[in-house]
Amino acid sequence: MTLATLFFYLFSAVMLASAVMVISSRNPVHSVLFLILAFFNAAGLFILLGAEFLAMILVVVYVGAVAVLFLFVVMMLDIDFAELRQGMLNYLPVGATIGLILMVELVLVVAGWSISPDLLKTVTSPAPSVTDMTNTEALGRILYTKYIYYFQAAGLILLVSMIGAIVLTLRHKPNVKRQNVSDQVARGPATAIEIRDVKPGQGI
């Protein structure tokens, strides 16, 4: 058994165990921590496949941003998880049906999956016709040339979803003074200045 094969089985076993603990752990904080561990092991598998860019993105984006954000949200919000689990049995038949359908689909995909004999030779190659650049450079050239419109569309969708999330969660509190730019710009001498005749020895 080679060293790469040993690391493959190690990363795969730890990732599968972490994935099981994510959905079976009673504490949501522990679930997020197991999710981070699963991401790290998936990044190790990507490195073994020669996709170092995907491994870096998985660690930086998902572990450094998404999973940590989940962790802080779960720790900061006072959520009664026992109350949320009370109606879980009511949705069990629907969830079991959807899970069975997904399992059948996965079995059909795996059963009809075939590997090309030439695929193993091009696993570590960044592109079929490019051999003088790294995977990151080849992915960047393809992403920003051939798929630039899809990339921009995905960015626009993420921007709209971010704005929608902010609008849905924004709550205006009463009795809070806010700036009105249009009223400030439309002010004139009559509304901006108030002249009072103050007599000597008297206050305003």
C-alpha positions as CSV (number, residue, x, y, z in Angstrom):
1,M,0.0,0.0,0.0
2,T,1.5,3.3,-1.1
3,L,1.5,6.5,1.0
4,A,-1.1,8.2,-1.2
5,T,-3.5,5.2,-0.8
6,L,-3.0,5.3,3.0
7,F,-3.8,9.0,3.1
8,F,-6.9,8.4,0.9
9,Y,-8.3,5.9,3.2
10,L,-7.5,8.0,6.2
11,F,-9.1,11.2,4.8
12,S,-12.1,9.2,3.6
13,A,-12.8,7.4,6.9
14,V,-12.5,10.6,8.9
15,M,-14.7,12.6,6.5
16,L,-17.4,9.9,6.5
17,A,-17.3,9.7,10.3
18,S,-17.5,13.5,10.6
19,A,-20.4,13.6,8.2
20,V,-22.3,11.1,10.3
21,M,-21.6,13.0,13.5
22,V,-22.8,16.2,11.9
23,I,-26.4,14.9,11.6
24,S,-26.3,12.7,14.7
25,S,-24.8,15.1,17.2
26,R,-27.3,16.5,19.7
27,N,-25.3,19.7,20.3
28,P,-25.5,22.1,17.2
29,V,-22.1,23.5,18.1
30,H,-20.5,20.1,18.0
31,S,-22.2,19.5,14.6
32,V,-20.6,22.6,13.2
33,L,-17.2,21.5,14.5
34,F,-17.6,18.1,12.9
35,L,-18.6,19.9,9.7
36,I,-15.4,21.9,9.7
37,L,-13.5,18.6,10.2
38,A,-15.3,17.1,7.2
39,F,-14.3,20.1,5.1
40,F,-10.6,19.7,6.0
41,N,-10.6,16.1,5.1
42,A,-12.4,16.8,1.8
43,A,-9.6,19.4,1.1
44,G,-7.1,16.6,1.7
45,L,-8.8,14.4,-0.8
46,F,-8.7,17.3,-3.4
47,I,-5.0,17.6,-2.8
48,L,-4.5,13.9,-3.5
49,L,-6.4,14.4,-6.8
50,G,-4.1,17.2,-7.8
51,A,-6.8,19.9,-7.4
52,E,-5.0,22.2,-5.0
53,F,-7.1,25.2,-6.0
54,L,-10.4,23.5,-5.0
55,A,-8.8,22.4,-1.7
56,M,-7.7,26.0,-1.0
57,I,-11.2,27.4,-1.8
58,L,-12.8,24.7,0.4
59,V,-10.7,25.7,3.4
60,V,-10.8,29.5,2.8
61,V,-14.4,29.9,1.8
62,Y,-16.3,27.1,3.6
63,V,-14.2,26.6,6.7
64,G,-13.0,30.2,7.1
65,A,-16.3,31.9,6.3
66,V,-19.4,29.7,6.1
67,A,-18.8,27.2,8.8
68,V,-17.4,29.8,11.2
69,L,-20.4,32.0,10.5
70,F,-22.7,29.1,11.3
71,L,-20.8,28.5,14.5
72,F,-21.0,32.1,15.7
73,V,-24.7,32.3,14.8
74,V,-25.5,29.1,16.7
75,M,-23.5,30.2,19.7
76,M,-24.9,33.7,19.8
77,L,-28.6,32.9,19.2
78,D,-30.6,31.6,22.1
79,I,-32.5,28.9,20.2
80,D,-34.6,26.3,22.1
81,F,-33.6,23.2,20.1
82,A,-35.8,21.0,22.2
83,E,-38.8,22.9,21.1
84,L,-37.8,22.7,17.5
85,R,-37.6,18.9,17.7
86,Q,-41.1,18.5,19.1
87,G,-42.8,18.4,15.6
88,M,-40.1,16.3,14.0
89,L,-42.1,13.1,13.9
90,N,-44.9,14.8,11.9
91,Y,-42.5,15.4,9.0
92,L,-40.9,12.0,9.3
93,P,-42.9,10.2,6.5
94,V,-42.2,13.1,4.0
95,G,-38.5,13.1,4.9
96,A,-38.2,9.4,4.6
97,T,-39.9,9.4,1.2
98,I,-37.6,12.1,-0.1
99,G,-34.6,10.3,1.3
100,L,-35.7,7.0,-0.4
101,I,-36.0,8.8,-3.7
102,L,-32.6,10.4,-3.4
103,M,-31.1,7.0,-2.5
104,V,-32.7,5.4,-5.6
105,E,-31.3,8.2,-7.8
106,L,-27.8,7.7,-6.3
107,V,-27.9,4.0,-6.9
108,L,-29.0,4.5,-10.5
109,V,-26.2,7.0,-11.1
110,V,-23.5,4.8,-9.5
111,A,-24.7,1.7,-11.4
112,G,-24.6,3.5,-14.8
113,W,-21.3,5.2,-14.1
114,S,-18.4,4.2,-16.2
115,I,-14.8,5.5,-16.1
116,S,-12.9,6.3,-19.3
117,P,-9.6,4.4,-19.6
118,D,-7.8,7.6,-20.5
119,L,-9.3,9.5,-17.5
120,L,-6.7,8.3,-15.0
121,K,-3.9,9.6,-17.2
122,T,-5.3,13.2,-17.2
123,V,-6.3,13.5,-13.6
124,T,-3.3,15.6,-12.6
125,S,-3.3,17.5,-15.9
126,P,-4.7,21.0,-15.6
127,A,-6.4,20.9,-19.1
128,P,-6.3,18.4,-21.9
129,S,-4.5,20.8,-24.3
130,V,-2.5,22.8,-21.7
131,T,0.5,21.4,-19.9
132,D,2.6,24.5,-19.2
133,M,0.4,26.0,-16.5
134,T,-0.9,25.1,-13.1
135,N,-4.5,24.1,-12.3
136,T,-5.3,27.4,-10.8
137,E,-4.2,29.3,-13.9
138,A,-6.0,27.0,-16.2
139,L,-9.2,27.2,-14.2
140,G,-8.9,31.0,-14.1
141,R,-8.5,31.2,-17.9
142,I,-11.5,29.0,-18.5
143,L,-13.6,30.6,-15.9
144,Y,-13.0,34.2,-17.1
145,T,-13.1,33.5,-20.8
146,K,-15.5,30.7,-21.8
147,Y,-17.8,30.9,-18.8
148,I,-17.5,34.6,-18.0
149,Y,-21.3,35.3,-18.5
150,Y,-22.3,32.4,-16.2
151,F,-19.8,33.6,-13.6
152,Q,-21.2,37.2,-13.7
153,A,-24.8,35.8,-13.6
154,A,-23.9,33.8,-10.5
155,G,-22.4,36.9,-8.9
156,L,-25.5,38.9,-9.6
157,I,-27.7,36.2,-8.1
158,L,-25.6,36.2,-5.0
159,L,-25.8,40.0,-4.8
160,V,-29.6,39.9,-5.1
161,S,-29.9,37.2,-2.5
162,M,-27.7,39.1,-0.1
163,I,-29.8,42.3,-0.5
164,G,-33.0,40.3,-0.1
165,A,-31.7,38.7,3.1
166,I,-30.8,42.2,4.5
167,V,-34.2,43.6,3.5
168,L,-36.1,40.6,5.0
169,T,-34.2,40.8,8.3
170,L,-34.2,44.6,8.6
171,R,-36.4,45.9,11.4
172,H,-37.1,49.6,11.8
173,K,-37.2,50.6,15.5
174,P,-39.6,53.4,16.5
175,N,-38.4,56.6,18.2
176,V,-35.1,56.4,16.4
177,K,-33.9,59.5,14.6
178,R,-32.7,58.8,11.0
179,Q,-31.1,60.9,8.4
180,N,-33.3,62.0,5.4
181,V,-31.0,63.2,2.7
182,S,-33.7,64.7,0.5
183,D,-35.0,66.9,3.3
184,Q,-31.5,68.1,4.1
185,V,-30.8,68.9,0.4
186,A,-34.1,70.8,0.0
187,R,-33.5,73.0,3.0
188,G,-33.5,76.7,2.4
189,P,-32.8,79.9,4.4
190,A,-36.4,79.9,5.7
191,T,-36.2,76.4,7.2
192,A,-32.5,76.3,8.1
193,I,-32.2,79.6,10.0
194,E,-34.4,80.9,12.8
195,I,-33.8,84.5,13.8
196,R,-34.8,85.5,17.3
197,D,-34.7,88.9,18.9
198,V,-33.0,88.4,22.3
199,K,-33.4,91.3,24.7
200,P,-30.5,92.2,26.9
201,G,-30.5,90.2,30.1
202,Q,-32.9,87.6,28.8
203,G,-32.3,84.1,27.5
204,I,-33.8,82.3,24.6
